[in-house]
């Protein structure tokens, strides 16, 4: 098989486990946080800096790379690993979430999705076969099946602010929308599309070099999740994912769905929670038995002067940091916070200096804070793996109050 998965340790009190996934481009430890390099780049960071943060696998997106520069161009230059100069494992998302988030510009049928390119306006048809062929040309170690991602909760019950946050198209949900029908439609379509993905993939001869993961849907409805679990997991694959989470619902619903679904996925296969999330989301999901995660939060927040710390975010544009000589986080060993450590650099840089960089529009500011944020999440994963081995969650909560908030009964104090 393209990948193998071994479980090395298990928590005695939770469903958490420590493991290792072996791929054609090396291994990565789990639980694993994958920085997002949507367009073949983790924004603002050189590949060697990403590696220095402790990141062992990164994610790129099929939808965006299909639009620009195109899979043929990337394949002609040795595939994604050579093209972006990242030698470690790569996972590619199928583009299903983008279909959901750009639902006001597409047309979905059982055959696939027709959408207008945001690059040049041409009409493109994305089908399970097109998604698979594109990911084959990209050469990712792990590929996601093309799926139909619905809103997790009924959009007609959301506030306008929540709708905007969820990136759903409001107009299409105001004309007789039936959420139960939409979830059923998504579930059935996702199974049919997975069958087509698996058939195309197996016939391609790539099954020994590229792993295909299936995606469980069903929104926040646990019965519909059961329906999806049974049918998706009936198709033998190297790994399985939980999709349609953190797309409009609140933290309690995220936890409820993940705690229900994760233990029902095959124990001997990697379990991937897609697009999640904040520190407490990750801790709750790890304790439920999830192994892999990705999210744009570290770099997106870094570009906006928001730095993560174990006690909460530091919003560096605030005036109170204008004369603050402390680093972002004195306990962090990244290049922004320390002169030596995991990310060797010239630091520590003061909060005052970082604030100045953002105020002056200097690109070094987003680079340093993004670097710190990625290292923050990798330090979190490292500590989580140690905590699973020791099964000492109370000590973990003291070290990471922001990650324990609402999960282990600890409130975040802010920074």
DAPEVEN-V804362 format. One record per pair of residues at least 12 apart in sequence whose ideal C-beta (glycine too) atoms are under 10 Angstrom apart, sorted by the first residue. I is the first residue (numbers start at 0). J is the second residue. Records with the same first field share a line. If there is no record, write none. Layout:
I->J / J
This chain:
0->21 / 206 / 207 / 208 / 210 / 236 / 237
1->21 / 22 / 23 / 140 / 141 / 142 / 205 / 206 / 207 / 208 / 209 / 210 / 211 / 237 / 238
2->20 / 21 / 22 / 23 / 26 / 27 / 88 / 140 / 141 / 208 / 209 / 210 / 212 / 237 / 238 / 268 / 269
3->19 / 20 / 21 / 22 / 26 / 210 / 237 / 269
4->18 / 19 / 20 / 21 / 29 / 210 / 237 / 238 / 265 / 267 / 268 / 269 / 270 / 290
5->17 / 18 / 19 / 20 / 21 / 26 / 29 / 267
6->18 / 19 / 29 / 266 / 267 / 269 / 290
7->19 / 28 / 29 / 384 / 387 / 388
8->384 / 385 / 387 / 388 / 389 / 390
9->288 / 387 / 388 / 390
10->285 / 286 / 288 / 386 / 387 / 388 / 389 / 390 / 391 / 392
11->387 / 389 / 390
12->286 / 387 / 390 / 391 / 392
13->282 / 285 / 286 / 287 / 288 / 386 / 387 / 390 / 392
14->258 / 261 / 262 / 266 / 270 / 284 / 285 / 286 / 287 / 288 / 289
15->30 / 282 / 284 / 285 / 286 / 287 / 288 / 289 / 290 / 383 / 384 / 386 / 387 / 388 / 390 / 392
16->29 / 30 / 266 / 270 / 285 / 288 / 289 / 290 / 384 / 387
17->29 / 30 / 285 / 290 / 383 / 384 / 385 / 386 / 387 / 388
18->30 / 31 / 267 / 269 / 270 / 290 / 291 / 384 / 387
19->31 / 55
20->55 / 56 / 88 / 140 / 141 / 210 / 237 / 238 / 268 / 269 / 290 / 291
21->88 / 140
22->55 / 56 / 87 / 88 / 89 / 90 / 139 / 140 / 141 / 208 / 209 / 210 / 237
23->80 / 88 / 138 / 140 / 207 / 208 / 209 / 210
24->56 / 80 / 85 / 86 / 87 / 88 / 89 / 138 / 139 / 140 / 208
25->55 / 56 / 86 / 87 / 88 / 140
26->55 / 56 / 87 / 88
27->54 / 55 / 56 / 57 / 87 / 88 / 90 / 140 / 269 / 291
28->53 / 55 / 56 / 290 / 380 / 381 / 384
29->55 / 56 / 269 / 270 / 271 / 285 / 289 / 290 / 291 / 292 / 380 / 383 / 384 / 387
30->270 / 272 / 281 / 282 / 284 / 285 / 288 / 289 / 290 / 291 / 292 / 379 / 380 / 381 / 383 / 384 / 387
31->54 / 55 / 56 / 88 / 90 / 269 / 271 / 290 / 291 / 292 / 293 / 377 / 380 / 384
32->52 / 53 / 54 / 55 / 56 / 281 / 291 / 292 / 293 / 294 / 297 / 373 / 375 / 376 / 377 / 379 / 380 / 381 / 383
33->54 / 55 / 56 / 57 / 58 / 59 / 88 / 89 / 90 / 141 / 271 / 291 / 292 / 293 / 294 / 376
34->49 / 52 / 54 / 56 / 57 / 58 / 293 / 294 / 295 / 297 / 298 / 369 / 372 / 373 / 376 / 377
35->57 / 58 / 59 / 60 / 90 / 92 / 274 / 293 / 294 / 295 / 296 / 297 / 298 / 299 / 373
36->49 / 54 / 57 / 58 / 59 / 60 / 79 / 83 / 85 / 89 / 293 / 298
37->58 / 59 / 60 / 62 / 63 / 64 / 92 / 97 / 295 / 298
38->59 / 60 / 63 / 64 / 66 / 67 / 68 / 83
39->57 / 59 / 60 / 63 / 64 / 67 / 68 / 73 / 79 / 80 / 82 / 83 / 84 / 85 / 89 / 137
40->57 / 59 / 83 / 85 / 298
41->54 / 57 / 58 / 59 / 83 / 85 / 295 / 297 / 298 / 369 / 370 / 373
42->295 / 297 / 298 / 299 / 301 / 302 / 365 / 366 / 369
43->298 / 301 / 302 / 362 / 363 / 364 / 365 / 366 / 367 / 368 / 369 / 370 / 373
44->297 / 298 / 301 / 365 / 366 / 369 / 370 / 373
45->84 / 366 / 370
46->83 / 84 / 85 / 86 / 87
47->84 / 85 / 86
48->333 / 334 / 342 / 343 / 344 / 366 / 369 / 370 / 373 / 374
49->85 / 87 / 298 / 342 / 369 / 370 / 373 / 374 / 377
50->85 / 86 / 87 / 342
51->333 / 334 / 340 / 341 / 342 / 343 / 344 / 370 / 373 / 374 / 377
52->297 / 332 / 333 / 334 / 341 / 342 / 369 / 370 / 371 / 372 / 373 / 374 / 375 / 376 / 377 / 378
53->332 / 333 / 341 / 342 / 373 / 374 / 376 / 377 / 378 / 380 / 381
54->85 / 87 / 297 / 373 / 374 / 376 / 377 / 380
55->87 / 88 / 377 / 380
56->85 / 87 / 88 / 89 / 90 / 140 / 141 / 291 / 293
57->79 / 83 / 85 / 87 / 88 / 89 / 90 / 293 / 373
58->88 / 89 / 90 / 91 / 92 / 139 / 141 / 143 / 273 / 274 / 291 / 292 / 293 / 294 / 295
59->73 / 79 / 82 / 83 / 85 / 89 / 90 / 91 / 92 / 134 / 137 / 139
60->91 / 92 / 93 / 94 / 96 / 97 / 137 / 143
61->91 / 92 / 93 / 94 / 95 / 97 / 125 / 129 / 130 / 131 / 133 / 134 / 136 / 137 / 139 / 142 / 143 / 145
62->91 / 92 / 93 / 94 / 95 / 96 / 97 / 98 / 100 / 101 / 112 / 114 / 117 / 123 / 125 / 130 / 133
63->92 / 94 / 97 / 117 / 118
64->79 / 82 / 91 / 94 / 133 / 134 / 136 / 137
65->94 / 97 / 116 / 118 / 123 / 125 / 129 / 130 / 132 / 133 / 134 / 136 / 137
66->94 / 97 / 114 / 116 / 117 / 118 / 119 / 121 / 123
67->116 / 117 / 118 / 119
68->82 / 118
69->133 / 136
70->129 / 132 / 133 / 134 / 135 / 136 / 137 / 138
71->133 / 136
72->136
73->133 / 136 / 137 / 138
74->133 / 135 / 136 / 137 / 138
75->136
77->138
78->135 / 136 / 137 / 138 / 139
79->91 / 134 / 136 / 137 / 138 / 139 / 140
80->137 / 138 / 139 / 140
81->138
82->137 / 138
87->140
88->139 / 140 / 141 / 210
89->137 / 138 / 139 / 140 / 141 / 142
90->134 / 139 / 140 / 141 / 142 / 143 / 210 / 212 / 238 / 240 / 271 / 273 / 291 / 293
91->130 / 133 / 134 / 137 / 138 / 139 / 140 / 141 / 142 / 143 / 209
92->130 / 134 / 139 / 141 / 142 / 143 / 145 / 146 / 214 / 240 / 242 / 273 / 274 / 293
93->125 / 127 / 130 / 131 / 133 / 134 / 142 / 143 / 144 / 145 / 146 / 148 / 192 / 196 / 211 / 212 / 214 / 242
94->112 / 114 / 125 / 129 / 130 / 133 / 134 / 143 / 145 / 146
95->112 / 125 / 127 / 130 / 143 / 144 / 145 / 146 / 147 / 148 / 185 / 189 / 192 / 214 / 216 / 242 / 243 / 273
96->143 / 146 / 148 / 166 / 214 / 242 / 243 / 246 / 273 / 274
97->112 / 114 / 117 / 125 / 148 / 166
98->111 / 112 / 114 / 125 / 145 / 146 / 147 / 148
99->112 / 146 / 147 / 148 / 149 / 150 / 165 / 166 / 167 / 168 / 185 / 242 / 243 / 246
100->148 / 165 / 166 / 167 / 168 / 246
101->114 / 115 / 117 / 166 / 168
102->114 / 148 / 149 / 150 / 166 / 167 / 168 / 170 / 171 / 172
103->166 / 167 / 168 / 169 / 170 / 171
104->116 / 117 / 168
105->122 / 123 / 125 / 168
106->122 / 124
107->125 / 147 / 184 / 185 / 188
108->124 / 126 / 188
109->147 / 184 / 187 / 188 / 191 / 192
110->124 / 126 / 127 / 128 / 192 / 195
111->123 / 124 / 125 / 126 / 127 / 128 / 129 / 130 / 145 / 188 / 192 / 195
112->124 / 125 / 126 / 129 / 130 / 145 / 147
113->125 / 126
125->145
126->145 / 192 / 195 / 196 / 199
127->144 / 145 / 146 / 188 / 191 / 192 / 193 / 194 / 195 / 196 / 197 / 198 / 199 / 200
128->145 / 192 / 195 / 196 / 198 / 199 / 200 / 203
129->145 / 199
130->142 / 143 / 144 / 145 / 146 / 192 / 195 / 196 / 199
131->144 / 145 / 195 / 196 / 197 / 198 / 199 / 200 / 202 / 203 / 205 / 209 / 211
132->199 / 200 / 203
133->145
134->196 / 200 / 205 / 209 / 211
135->199 / 200 / 203 / 204 / 205 / 208 / 209
137->209
138->205 / 208 / 209
139->209 / 210
140->208 / 209 / 210
141->209 / 210 / 211 / 212 / 237 / 238 / 240 / 269 / 271 / 291
142->196 / 200 / 205 / 209 / 210 / 211 / 212
143->196 / 211 / 212 / 213 / 214 / 238 / 240 / 242 / 271 / 273
144->189 / 190 / 192 / 193 / 194 / 195 / 196 / 197 / 200 / 211 / 212 / 213 / 214 / 231 / 234 / 236 / 239 / 240 / 242
145->188 / 189 / 192 / 193 / 195 / 196 / 199 / 214
146->185 / 186 / 188 / 189 / 190 / 192 / 193 / 196 / 213 / 214 / 215 / 216 / 227 / 231 / 240 / 242 / 243 / 273
147->181 / 184 / 185 / 186 / 187 / 188 / 189 / 190 / 191 / 192 / 214 / 216 / 242 / 243
148->185 / 189 / 214 / 216 / 218 / 242 / 243 / 244 / 246 / 273 / 274
149->167 / 178 / 181 / 182 / 183 / 184 / 185 / 186 / 188 / 189 / 216 / 217 / 218 / 223 / 242 / 243 / 246 / 247
150->162 / 165 / 166 / 167 / 172 / 176 / 178 / 181 / 182 / 185 / 218 / 219 / 243 / 246 / 247 / 248
151->165 / 178 / 182 / 216 / 217 / 218 / 219 / 220 / 242 / 243 / 244 / 245 / 246 / 247 / 248 / 249 / 252 / 253 / 256
152->165 / 178 / 218 / 219 / 220 / 246 / 247 / 248 / 249 / 252
153->172 / 176 / 177 / 178 / 179 / 181 / 182 / 218 / 219 / 247
154->167 / 168 / 169 / 171 / 172 / 173 / 176 / 178 / 181 / 247
155->169 / 172 / 173 / 176 / 177 / 178
156->172 / 178 / 247
157->169 / 172 / 247 / 248
161->247 / 248 / 249
162->247
164->246 / 247
165->245 / 246 / 247 / 248
166->246 / 247
167->246 / 247
178->218 / 219 / 220
179->218 / 220 / 223
181->218
182->216 / 217 / 218 / 219 / 220 / 222 / 223 / 224 / 226 / 227 / 243
183->217 / 220 / 223 / 226
185->216 / 217 / 218 / 223 / 227 / 242 / 243
186->215 / 216 / 217 / 218 / 220 / 223 / 224 / 226 / 227 / 230 / 231 / 243
187->216 / 226 / 227 / 230
188->216
189->213 / 214 / 215 / 216 / 217 / 227 / 230 / 231 / 242 / 243
190->213 / 216 / 226 / 227 / 229 / 230 / 231 / 233 / 234
191->230
192->213 / 214
193->211 / 212 / 213 / 214 / 230 / 231 / 234 / 236
194->213 / 230 / 234
196->211 / 212 / 213 / 214 / 234 / 236
197->211 / 213 / 234 / 235 / 236
199->211
200->236
206->236 / 237
209->237
210->236 / 237 / 238 / 269
211->234 / 236 / 237 / 238
212->231 / 236 / 237 / 238 / 239 / 240 / 268 / 269 / 270 / 271 / 273 / 291
213->227 / 230 / 231 / 232 / 233 / 234 / 235 / 236 / 237 / 238 / 239 / 240 / 242 / 264 / 268
214->227 / 231 / 239 / 240 / 241 / 242 / 243 / 271 / 273
215->227 / 228 / 229 / 230 / 231 / 232 / 239 / 240 / 241 / 242 / 243 / 244 / 256 / 260 / 261 / 263 / 264 / 270 / 273
216->228 / 231 / 240 / 241 / 242 / 243 / 244
217->231 / 241 / 242 / 243 / 256 / 259 / 260
218->243 / 244 / 246 / 247 / 248 / 252 / 256
219->243 / 244 / 246 / 247 / 248 / 249 / 251 / 252 / 253 / 255 / 256 / 259
220->256
221->255 / 256 / 259 / 260
224->241 / 243 / 256 / 259 / 260 / 263
225->259 / 260 / 263
227->241 / 242 / 243 / 260
228->241 / 259 / 260 / 263 / 264 / 265
229->263
231->264
232->263 / 264 / 265 / 268
235->265 / 268
236->265 / 268
237->268 / 269
238->264 / 265 / 268 / 269 / 270 / 271 / 290 / 291
239->260 / 261 / 263 / 264 / 265 / 268 / 269 / 270 / 271
240->264 / 269 / 270 / 271 / 272 / 273 / 274 / 289 / 291
241->256 / 257 / 259 / 260 / 261 / 264 / 270 / 271 / 272 / 273 / 274 / 275 / 284 / 287 / 289
242->271 / 272 / 273 / 274
243->256 / 273 / 274
244->256 / 257 / 260 / 272 / 273 / 274 / 275 / 276 / 280 / 284
245->257 / 272 / 273 / 274 / 275 / 276 / 277 / 280 / 294
246->273 / 274
250->276 / 277 / 279 / 280 / 283 / 404 / 405 / 406
251->405
253->272 / 275 / 276 / 277 / 279 / 280 / 283 / 284
254->279 / 280 / 283 / 284 / 286 / 287 / 405 / 406
255->283
256->272 / 287
257->270 / 272 / 275 / 280 / 283 / 284 / 285 / 286 / 287 / 288 / 289
258->283 / 284 / 286 / 287 / 288 / 289
259->287
260->272 / 287 / 288 / 289
261->283 / 284 / 285 / 286 / 287 / 288 / 289 / 290
262->287 / 288 / 289
263->288
264->288 / 289 / 290
266->288
268->290
269->289 / 290 / 291
270->284 / 287 / 288 / 289 / 290 / 291
271->289 / 290 / 291 / 292 / 293
272->284 / 285 / 287 / 288 / 289 / 290 / 291 / 292 / 293 / 294
273->291 / 292 / 293 / 294
274->292 / 293 / 294 / 295 / 296
275->289 / 292 / 293 / 294 / 296
276->292 / 293 / 294 / 296
277->294 / 296 / 307 / 312 / 376 / 401 / 402 / 404
278->296 / 307 / 309 / 311 / 375 / 376 / 379 / 383 / 399 / 400 / 401 / 402 / 403 / 404 / 406 / 411
279->399 / 400 / 401 / 402 / 403 / 404 / 405 / 406 / 407 / 409 / 411
280->292 / 294 / 296 / 402 / 405 / 406
281->294 / 376 / 379 / 380 / 383 / 402 / 406
282->379 / 383 / 386 / 392 / 395 / 396 / 399 / 401 / 402 / 403 / 404 / 405 / 406 / 407
283->402 / 403 / 405 / 406 / 407
284->406
285->379 / 380 / 383 / 384 / 386 / 387 / 402 / 406
286->383 / 386 / 387 / 392 / 406 / 407
292->376 / 380
294->376
296->372 / 373 / 376
297->368 / 369 / 370 / 371 / 372 / 373 / 374 / 375 / 376 / 377
298->365 / 366 / 368 / 369 / 370 / 372 / 373
299->369 / 372
300->312 / 314 / 365 / 368 / 369 / 372 / 375
301->315 / 335 / 364 / 365 / 366 / 367 / 368 / 369 / 370 / 371 / 372 / 373 / 375
302->357 / 362 / 364 / 365 / 366 / 368 / 369 / 372
303->315 / 316 / 357 / 365 / 368 / 369
304->316 / 317 / 320 / 353 / 354 / 356 / 357 / 358 / 364 / 365 / 368
305->368 / 372
306->326 / 327 / 328 / 331 / 335 / 336 / 350 / 353 / 367 / 368 / 369 / 371 / 372 / 375 / 414
307->327 / 328 / 331 / 368 / 371 / 372 / 373 / 374 / 375 / 376 / 378 / 379 / 401 / 414
308->327 / 328 / 329 / 330 / 331 / 336 / 371 / 372 / 375 / 399 / 400 / 401 / 411 / 413 / 414
309->328 / 330 / 331 / 375 / 378 / 379 / 382 / 397 / 398 / 399 / 400 / 401 / 402 / 403 / 411 / 412 / 414
310->328 / 399 / 400 / 401 / 404 / 411 / 412 / 413 / 414
311->400 / 401 / 404 / 411 / 412 / 413 / 414
312->372 / 401 / 411 / 413 / 414
313->325 / 327 / 328 / 350 / 353 / 368 / 371 / 413 / 414
314->354 / 414
315->327 / 350 / 351 / 352 / 353 / 354 / 355 / 356 / 357 / 358 / 364 / 368
316->353 / 354 / 357 / 358 / 364
317->350 / 354
318->354
319->350 / 354
320->349 / 350 / 351 / 352 / 353 / 354 / 355
321->350 / 351 / 354 / 355 / 358
322->349 / 350 / 351 / 354
323->349 / 350 / 351 / 352 / 353 / 354
324->347 / 349 / 350 / 351 / 352
325->347 / 349 / 350 / 351
326->346 / 347 / 348 / 349 / 350 / 352 / 353 / 371
327->346 / 347 / 348 / 349 / 350 / 353 / 367 / 368 / 371 / 372 / 375 / 414
328->347 / 371 / 374 / 375 / 378 / 414
329->347
330->378 / 398
331->346 / 347 / 371 / 372 / 374 / 375 / 378
332->344 / 346 / 374 / 378
333->346 / 347 / 367 / 368 / 370 / 371 / 372 / 373 / 374 / 375 / 377 / 378
334->346 / 347 / 348 / 366 / 367 / 370 / 371 / 374
335->347 / 348 / 349 / 350 / 352 / 353 / 363 / 364 / 366 / 367 / 368 / 369 / 370 / 371 / 372 / 374
336->348 / 367 / 370 / 371 / 374 / 375
337->371 / 374
340->374
341->374 / 377 / 378 / 381
342->370 / 371 / 373 / 374 / 377
344->367 / 370
346->367 / 370 / 371
348->363 / 364 / 367 / 368 / 371
352->364 / 367
353->365 / 367 / 368 / 371
356->368
375->401
378->398 / 399
379->395 / 398 / 399 / 401 / 402
382->394 / 395 / 398 / 399 / 402
383->395 / 399 / 402
386->398 / 399
392->406 / 407
393->407 / 408 / 409
395->407 / 409
396->408 / 409
397->409
399->411
400->412 / 413
401->413 / 414
